[in-house]
């Protein structure tokens, strides 16, 4: 099956809140998720995640490290292979852009009340980014 390289940006603010965007396109349209998208031809994963963060939130980020990867079925066939990276950002002027309907900062205990993309909270918890699994 065709693999489609993708990236996701995991960003926390100084209060420990995570940055999420409400997706304006499939997959997961209308759901909250971390900023991210496809890696373009000739682009590194690190370059792609910085670009996607800027396009979807107007924030400038710097990659700290890769935190994990997931595989998800792509709506048109194939498999999204999504590598997620922890980033730190400069500034705090958050603006939803590109394919994001909205963007915001959320405390980890607020995530269960949100309509988040499939497996997001579970993956972040398993990677030790949201605290112990509940």
Helices and strands as residue ranges (DSSP letters): E 3-11, E 18-23, E 32-33, E 35-38, H 45-57, E 60-73, E 79-90, E 100-106, G 108-113, H 120-126
